[in-house]
Structure formats: structure tokens, C-alpha cells
Amino acid sequence: MEQFSETFIEGYCEERFDEFLSDSTFYLKKNNAEYKKLLDEKHNILDKCPNLVDILENEQQVELSAEESKYVRDFDLVMIDLSVLESKEMFIRGMKEAYYLFKKMNIIK
């Protein structure tokens, strides 16, 4: 049985895991209609509520109106849905990597 001196985690994920994540989200942006729709929703929310941008990106303390506070909930829901899609994509990519390694190691045919 062939042995690997370096695992995928050691060789790719420890030093370049952010690149792996970026590749996954780039893939989703190009190929997943639901992901694109959620990104559009996210940007629409931020366009409608600039105070939320100040809070999230500029780390400012800003008082939100009752209407603006509704955007926080909507934004959170969109971010959760985006995270779920990203997690699914990462899981699938991990399974593909495992399959490739198992084939190389002759664990599966």
C-alpha cells in the first residue's frame, strides 16, 4: 500500500486553507444560482441600511432605528444560509479529496 508523506491537511489546509476556502466560494459564486441570489440579497440589505455597514465593516457604534433593526435579522438569516451552502461545498470538496487519496492508496478501486 502506498503511503503519503504529507496529507492534504498538512500540505494544503494548514498553510493555504484560506486559499482553499476562497476557491470554494469562487466556485459557488460562478456556479450556484442560490448562492448568487443570497449574495445579491446580502448586498441589497447593506445598500438599504448603511448604518449596518458602519457597524459590521467600520466597527462603529451606531444606533439603529426600528426599521433598520429588522435588516439585522434579515442579514443574519442570509449569512446563515450562505454559511450552510459554503459548508456543504467544503464537505463535498473534502469527500472528493478523501476519495482521491483512498484510490491512490488502493483502499478503493
OpenMM code with the backbone's topology and positions (N, CA, C; nanometers):
from openmm import Vec3, app, unit

residues = "MET GLU GLN PHE SER GLU THR PHE ILE GLU GLY TYR CYS GLU GLU ARG PHE ASP GLU PHE LEU SER ASP SER THR PHE TYR LEU LYS LYS ASN ASN ALA GLU TYR LYS LYS LEU LEU ASP GLU LYS HIS ASN ILE LEU ASP LYS CYS PRO ASN LEU VAL ASP ILE LEU GLU ASN GLU GLN GLN VAL GLU LEU SER ALA GLU GLU SER LYS TYR VAL ARG ASP PHE ASP LEU VAL MET ILE ASP LEU SER VAL LEU GLU SER LYS GLU MET PHE ILE ARG GLY MET LYS GLU ALA TYR TYR LEU PHE LYS LYS MET ASN ILE ILE LYS".split()
positions = [
    Vec3(0.0841, -0.1177, 0.0000),
    Vec3(0.0000, 0.0000, 0.0000),
    Vec3(0.0890, 0.1247, 0.0000),
    Vec3(0.0556, 0.2189, -0.0875),
    Vec3(0.1322, 0.3425, -0.0969),
    Vec3(0.1034, 0.4318, 0.0232),
    Vec3(0.2072, 0.4871, 0.0810),
    Vec3(0.1918, 0.5778, 0.1932),
    Vec3(0.2222, 0.7206, 0.1469),
    Vec3(0.1550, 0.8150, 0.2053),
    Vec3(0.1789, 0.9542, 0.1730),
    Vec3(0.2609, 1.0165, 0.2846),
    Vec3(0.3636, 1.0897, 0.2462),
    Vec3(0.4454, 1.1550, 0.3476),
    Vec3(0.3783, 1.2826, 0.3963),
    Vec3(0.2840, 1.3310, 0.3181),
    Vec3(0.2159, 1.4551, 0.3547),
    Vec3(0.0673, 1.4388, 0.3250),
    Vec3(-0.0150, 1.4652, 0.4213),
    Vec3(-0.1589, 1.4559, 0.3986),
    Vec3(-0.2088, 1.5860, 0.3376),
    Vec3(-0.3293, 1.5817, 0.2865),
    Vec3(-0.3917, 1.7012, 0.2298),
    Vec3(-0.3979, 1.8119, 0.3351),
    Vec3(-0.4367, 1.7763, 0.4552),
    Vec3(-0.4476, 1.8753, 0.5623),
    Vec3(-0.3127, 1.9403, 0.5885),
    Vec3(-0.2090, 1.8588, 0.5963),
    Vec3(-0.0754, 1.9133, 0.6237),
    Vec3(-0.0233, 1.9970, 0.5072),
    Vec3(-0.0477, 1.9504, 0.3863),
    Vec3(0.0106, 2.0152, 0.2704),
    Vec3(-0.0672, 2.1330, 0.2169),
    Vec3(-0.1948, 2.1320, 0.2349),
    Vec3(-0.2763, 2.2372, 0.1742),
    Vec3(-0.3459, 2.3219, 0.2784),
    Vec3(-0.4127, 2.2562, 0.3688),
    Vec3(-0.5019, 2.3285, 0.4588),
    Vec3(-0.4305, 2.4085, 0.5665),
    Vec3(-0.3217, 2.3604, 0.6180),
    Vec3(-0.2585, 2.4330, 0.7279),
    Vec3(-0.2018, 2.5668, 0.6829),
    Vec3(-0.1360, 2.5688, 0.5678),
    Vec3(-0.0726, 2.6918, 0.5229),
    Vec3(-0.1580, 2.7697, 0.4246),
    Vec3(-0.2431, 2.7000, 0.3493),
    Vec3(-0.3189, 2.7672, 0.2443),
    Vec3(-0.4678, 2.7393, 0.2550),
    Vec3(-0.5161, 2.7179, 0.3746),
    Vec3(-0.6570, 2.6863, 0.3913),
    Vec3(-0.7452, 2.8013, 0.3446),
    Vec3(-0.7006, 2.9246, 0.3663),
    Vec3(-0.7786, 3.0385, 0.3211),
    Vec3(-0.7925, 3.0378, 0.1688),
    Vec3(-0.6899, 2.9901, 0.0994),
    Vec3(-0.6964, 2.9779, -0.0472),
    Vec3(-0.7989, 2.8717, -0.0870),
    Vec3(-0.8015, 2.7623, -0.0135),
    Vec3(-0.8981, 2.6549, -0.0380),
    Vec3(-1.0405, 2.7073, -0.0186),
    Vec3(-1.0627, 2.7832, 0.0883),
    Vec3(-1.1942, 2.8419, 0.1119),
    Vec3(-1.2312, 2.9402, 0.0015),
    Vec3(-1.1363, 3.0222, -0.0371),
    Vec3(-1.1596, 3.1202, -0.1421),
    Vec3(-1.1965, 3.0519, -0.2737),
    Vec3(-1.1272, 2.9438, -0.3059),
    Vec3(-1.1600, 2.8682, -0.4272),
    Vec3(-1.3024, 2.8141, -0.4204),
    Vec3(-1.3420, 2.7686, -0.3039),
    Vec3(-1.4765, 2.7130, -0.2872),
    Vec3(-1.5833, 2.8197, -0.3040),
    Vec3(-1.5633, 2.9356, -0.2416),
    Vec3(-1.6636, 3.0415, -0.2547),
    Vec3(-1.6647, 3.0982, -0.3963),
    Vec3(-1.5479, 3.1043, -0.4611),
    Vec3(-1.5424, 3.1496, -0.6002),
    Vec3(-1.6223, 3.0544, -0.6893),
    Vec3(-1.6067, 2.9251, -0.6651),
    Vec3(-1.6822, 2.8250, -0.7402),
    Vec3(-1.8327, 2.8459, -0.7199),
    Vec3(-1.8733, 2.8656, -0.5963),
    Vec3(-2.0150, 2.8870, -0.5674),
    Vec3(-2.0676, 3.0125, -0.6364),
    Vec3(-1.9900, 3.1197, -0.6335),
    Vec3(-2.0317, 3.2451, -0.6980),
    Vec3(-2.0547, 3.2262, -0.8473),
    Vec3(-1.9740, 3.1428, -0.9093),
    Vec3(-1.9844, 3.1228, -1.0536),
    Vec3(-2.0892, 3.0192, -1.0917),
    Vec3(-2.1141, 2.9203, -1.0056),
    Vec3(-2.1908, 2.8029, -1.0476),
    Vec3(-2.3178, 2.7729, -0.9690),
    Vec3(-2.3447, 2.8445, -0.8629),
    Vec3(-2.4595, 2.8111, -0.7794),
    Vec3(-2.5570, 2.9290, -0.7762),
    Vec3(-2.6708, 2.9119, -0.8406),
    Vec3(-2.7698, 3.0186, -0.8516),
    Vec3(-2.8227, 3.0622, -0.7147),
    Vec3(-2.8428, 2.9668, -0.6252),
    Vec3(-2.8928, 3.0007, -0.4914),
    Vec3(-2.7913, 3.0869, -0.4160),
    Vec3(-2.6640, 3.0517, -0.4279),
    Vec3(-2.5579, 3.1278, -0.3623),
    Vec3(-2.5530, 3.2703, -0.4173),
    Vec3(-2.5621, 3.2831, -0.5502),
    Vec3(-2.5615, 3.4161, -0.6135),
    Vec3(-2.6797, 3.4990, -0.5653),
    Vec3(-2.7960, 3.4351, -0.5555),
    Vec3(-2.9169, 3.5049, -0.5095),
    Vec3(-2.8984, 3.5550, -0.3666),
    Vec3(-2.8420, 3.4725, -0.2821),
    Vec3(-2.8184, 3.5123, -0.1434),
    Vec3(-2.7170, 3.6267, -0.1341),
    Vec3(-2.6133, 3.6229, -0.2175),
    Vec3(-2.5173, 3.7334, -0.2189),
    Vec3(-2.5850, 3.8639, -0.2611),
    Vec3(-2.6739, 3.8545, -0.3599),
    Vec3(-2.7492, 3.9733, -0.4020),
    Vec3(-2.8354, 4.0262, -0.2879),
    Vec3(-2.9017, 3.9349, -0.2153),
    Vec3(-2.9833, 3.9753, -0.1006),
    Vec3(-2.8973, 4.0448, 0.0049),
    Vec3(-2.7816, 3.9890, 0.0305),
    Vec3(-2.6894, 4.0471, 0.1288),
    Vec3(-2.6527, 4.1901, 0.0889),
    Vec3(-2.6158, 4.2085, -0.0365),
    Vec3(-2.5760, 4.3414, -0.0835),
    Vec3(-2.6944, 4.4387, -0.0842),
    Vec3(-2.8128, 4.3890, -0.1165),
    Vec3(-2.9327, 4.4742, -0.1125),
    Vec3(-2.9620, 4.5228, 0.0290),
    Vec3(-2.9476, 4.4342, 0.1245),
    Vec3(-2.9686, 4.4722, 0.2647),
    Vec3(-2.8688, 4.5796, 0.3055),
    Vec3(-2.7431, 4.5585, 0.2715),
    Vec3(-2.6399, 4.6553, 0.3092),
    Vec3(-2.6591, 4.7886, 0.2369),
    Vec3(-2.7087, 4.7844, 0.1126),
    Vec3(-2.7381, 4.9085, 0.0398),
    Vec3(-2.8523, 4.9856, 0.1054),
    Vec3(-2.9504, 4.9126, 0.1574),
    Vec3(-3.0672, 4.9761, 0.2200),
    Vec3(-3.0372, 5.0284, 0.3596),
    Vec3(-2.9348, 4.9740, 0.4211),
    Vec3(-2.9061, 5.0096, 0.5606),
    Vec3(-2.7573, 5.0420, 0.5785),
    Vec3(-2.7164, 5.1616, 0.5383),
    Vec3(-2.5749, 5.1979, 0.5503),
    Vec3(-2.5242, 5.1976, 0.6950),
    Vec3(-2.6149, 5.2182, 0.7902),
    Vec3(-2.5722, 5.2112, 0.9299),
    Vec3(-2.5239, 5.0709, 0.9673),
    Vec3(-2.5826, 4.9715, 0.9048),
    Vec3(-2.5406, 4.8335, 0.9295),
    Vec3(-2.3990, 4.8118, 0.8756),
    Vec3(-2.3687, 4.8736, 0.7639),
    Vec3(-2.2324, 4.8675, 0.7091),
    Vec3(-2.1345, 4.9304, 0.8070),
    Vec3(-2.1722, 5.0440, 0.8638),
    Vec3(-2.0848, 5.1092, 0.9615),
    Vec3(-2.0576, 5.0182, 1.0811),
    Vec3(-2.1595, 4.9484, 1.1244),
    Vec3(-2.1442, 4.8584, 1.2391),
    Vec3(-2.0562, 4.7389, 1.2025),
    Vec3(-2.0868, 4.6736, 1.0899),
    Vec3(-2.0184, 4.5495, 1.0527),
    Vec3(-1.8779, 4.5707, 0.9995),
    Vec3(-1.8617, 4.6694, 0.9129),
    Vec3(-1.7329, 4.6856, 0.8456),
    Vec3(-1.6434, 4.7896, 0.9115),
    Vec3(-1.7030, 4.8929, 0.9670),
    Vec3(-1.6243, 5.0014, 1.0243),
    Vec3(-1.6169, 4.9951, 1.1761),
    Vec3(-1.6844, 4.8952, 1.2334),
    Vec3(-1.6844, 4.8718, 1.3777),
    Vec3(-1.7258, 4.9957, 1.4578),
    Vec3(-1.8190, 5.0696, 1.4012),
    Vec3(-1.8702, 5.1866, 1.4710),
    Vec3(-1.9910, 5.1486, 1.5541),
    Vec3(-2.0100, 5.2218, 1.6607),
    Vec3(-2.1304, 5.2036, 1.7410),
    Vec3(-2.2343, 5.3019, 1.6898),
    Vec3(-2.3387, 5.2472, 1.6307),
    Vec3(-2.4423, 5.3282, 1.5689),
    Vec3(-2.5771, 5.2813, 1.6210),
    Vec3(-2.6612, 5.3753, 1.6552),
    Vec3(-2.7965, 5.3409, 1.6992),
    Vec3(-2.8821, 5.3182, 1.5754),
    Vec3(-2.9521, 5.2075, 1.5751),
    Vec3(-3.0372, 5.1734, 1.4621),
    Vec3(-3.1828, 5.2047, 1.4929),
    Vec3(-3.2536, 5.2474, 1.3906),
    Vec3(-3.3980, 5.2685, 1.4052),
    Vec3(-3.4666, 5.1322, 1.4096),
    Vec3(-3.5954, 5.1327, 1.4419),
    Vec3(-3.6709, 5.0068, 1.4457),
    Vec3(-3.6698, 4.9414, 1.3075),
    Vec3(-3.6839, 5.0205, 1.2032),
    Vec3(-3.6828, 4.9661, 1.0671),
    Vec3(-3.5453, 4.9081, 1.0331),
    Vec3(-3.4412, 4.9798, 1.0707),
    Vec3(-3.3060, 4.9320, 1.0430),
    Vec3(-3.2738, 4.8038, 1.1195),
    Vec3(-3.3294, 4.7924, 1.2396),
    Vec3(-3.3014, 4.6721, 1.3193),
    Vec3(-3.3595, 4.5469, 1.2536),
    Vec3(-3.4645, 4.5634, 1.1731),
    Vec3(-3.5199, 4.4489, 1.1006),
    Vec3(-3.4185, 4.3969, 0.9985),
    Vec3(-3.3380, 4.4878, 0.9449),
    Vec3(-3.2364, 4.4465, 0.8487),
    Vec3(-3.1301, 4.3586, 0.9135),
    Vec3(-3.1059, 4.3782, 1.0411),
    Vec3(-3.0070, 4.2956, 1.1112),
    Vec3(-3.0518, 4.1501, 1.1086),
    Vec3(-3.1773, 4.1266, 1.1375),
    Vec3(-3.2315, 3.9899, 1.1352),
    Vec3(-3.2228, 3.9318, 0.9942),
    Vec3(-3.2646, 4.0098, 0.8946),
    Vec3(-3.2589, 3.9630, 0.7556),
    Vec3(-3.1155, 3.9319, 0.7146),
    Vec3(-3.0236, 4.0189, 0.7536),
    Vec3(-2.8826, 3.9994, 0.7216),
    Vec3(-2.8312, 3.8710, 0.7864),
    Vec3(-2.8643, 3.8497, 0.9124),
    Vec3(-2.8210, 3.7280, 0.9820),
    Vec3(-2.8724, 3.6021, 0.9128),
    Vec3(-2.9982, 3.6042, 0.8712),
    Vec3(-3.0557, 3.4874, 0.8043),
    Vec3(-2.9855, 3.4595, 0.6719),
    Vec3(-2.9567, 3.5637, 0.5966),
    Vec3(-2.8851, 3.5462, 0.4702),
    Vec3(-2.7451, 3.4916, 0.4964),
    Vec3(-2.6778, 3.5445, 0.5967),
    Vec3(-2.5422, 3.4983, 0.6273),
    Vec3(-2.5421, 3.3526, 0.6723),
    Vec3(-2.6437, 3.3112, 0.7456),
    Vec3(-2.6552, 3.1704, 0.7868),
    Vec3(-2.6732, 3.0825, 0.6647),
    Vec3(-2.7611, 3.1236, 0.5725),
    Vec3(-2.7845, 3.0446, 0.4510),
    Vec3(-2.6575, 3.0370, 0.3657),
    Vec3(-2.5851, 3.1474, 0.3542),
    Vec3(-2.4587, 3.1456, 0.2809),
    Vec3(-2.3594, 3.0497, 0.3463),
    Vec3(-2.3527, 3.0542, 0.4773),
    Vec3(-2.2610, 2.9676, 0.5515),
    Vec3(-2.2947, 2.8201, 0.5313),
    Vec3(-2.4229, 2.7885, 0.5290),
    Vec3(-2.4648, 2.6495, 0.5076),
    Vec3(-2.4204, 2.6020, 0.3693),
    Vec3(-2.4426, 2.6844, 0.2670),
    Vec3(-2.4006, 2.6468, 0.1319),
    Vec3(-2.2488, 2.6316, 0.1235),
    Vec3(-2.1755, 2.7205, 0.1898),
    Vec3(-2.0294, 2.7102, 0.1911),
    Vec3(-1.9842, 2.5838, 0.2631),
    Vec3(-2.0500, 2.5506, 0.3723),
    Vec3(-2.0147, 2.4286, 0.4466),
    Vec3(-2.0415, 2.3041, 0.3632),
    Vec3(-2.1541, 2.3022, 0.2914),
    Vec3(-2.1845, 2.1884, 0.2048),
    Vec3(-2.0777, 2.1732, 0.0971),
    Vec3(-2.0386, 2.2850, 0.0365),
    Vec3(-1.9364, 2.2806, -0.0672),
    Vec3(-1.8036, 2.2296, -0.0101),
    Vec3(-1.7681, 2.2746, 0.1086),
    Vec3(-1.6444, 2.2289, 0.1718),
    Vec3(-1.6512, 2.0789, 0.2015),
    Vec3(-1.7647, 2.0327, 0.2466),
    Vec3(-1.7820, 1.8903, 0.2753),
    Vec3(-1.7637, 1.8090, 0.1474),
    Vec3(-1.8280, 1.8533, 0.0394),
    Vec3(-1.8170, 1.7818, -0.0883),
    Vec3(-1.6726, 1.7808, -0.1365),
    Vec3(-1.6052, 1.8950, -0.1259),
    Vec3(-1.4645, 1.9006, -0.1673),
    Vec3(-1.3787, 1.8084, -0.0809),
    Vec3(-1.4070, 1.8027, 0.0470),
    Vec3(-1.3330, 1.7128, 0.1359),
    Vec3(-1.3547, 1.5672, 0.1005),
    Vec3(-1.4786, 1.5336, 0.0664),
    Vec3(-1.5079, 1.3961, 0.0269),
    Vec3(-1.4373, 1.3615, -0.1037),
    Vec3(-1.4314, 1.4563, -0.1965),
    Vec3(-1.3585, 1.4328, -0.3219),
    Vec3(-1.2110, 1.4079, -0.2941),
    Vec3(-1.1535, 1.4868, -0.2040),
    Vec3(-1.0127, 1.4683, -0.1673),
    Vec3(-0.9913, 1.3317, -0.1029),
    Vec3(-1.0823, 1.2921, -0.0150),
    Vec3(-1.0692, 1.1618, 0.0511),
    Vec3(-1.0780, 1.0497, -0.0513),
    Vec3(-1.1716, 1.0610, -0.1438),
    Vec3(-1.1866, 0.9594, -0.2479),
    Vec3(-1.0579, 0.9475, -0.3294),
    Vec3(-1.0020, 1.0618, -0.3692),
    Vec3(-0.8781, 1.0629, -0.4468),
    Vec3(-0.7645, 0.9954, -0.3686),
    Vec3(-0.7501, 1.0307, -0.2428),
    Vec3(-0.6432, 0.9702, -0.1617),
    Vec3(-0.6651, 0.8211, -0.1423),
    Vec3(-0.7891, 0.7795, -0.1171),
    Vec3(-0.8174, 0.6369, -0.0979),
    Vec3(-0.7868, 0.5580, -0.2256),
    Vec3(-0.8177, 0.6167, -0.3412),
    Vec3(-0.7847, 0.5499, -0.4682),
    Vec3(-0.6331, 0.5391, -0.4852),
    Vec3(-0.5609, 0.6458, -0.4560),
    Vec3(-0.4137, 0.6445, -0.4681),
    Vec3(-0.3525, 0.5419, -0.3736),
    Vec3(-0.4145, 0.5228, -0.2597),
    Vec3(-0.3628, 0.4279, -0.1612),
    Vec3(-0.4152, 0.2876, -0.1848),
    Vec3(-0.4928, 0.2694, -0.2920),
    Vec3(-0.5524, 0.1395, -0.3279),
    Vec3(-0.6455, 0.0861, -0.2179),
    Vec3(-0.7036, 0.1748, -0.1418),
    Vec3(-0.8023, 0.1342, -0.0423),
    Vec3(-0.9348, 0.1068, -0.1123),
    Vec3(-0.9616, 0.1827, -0.2177),
    Vec3(-1.0805, 0.1592, -0.3001),
    Vec3(-1.0345, 0.1440, -0.4444),
    Vec3(-1.1156, 0.0780, -0.5226),
    Vec3(-1.0816, 0.0550, -0.6646),
    Vec3(-1.1597, 0.1486, -0.7520),
] * unit.nanometer
topology = app.Topology()
chain = topology.addChain("A")
for resn in residues:
    res = topology.addResidue(resn, chain)
    for name in ("N", "CA", "C"):
        topology.addAtom(name, app.Element.getBySymbol(name[0]), res)
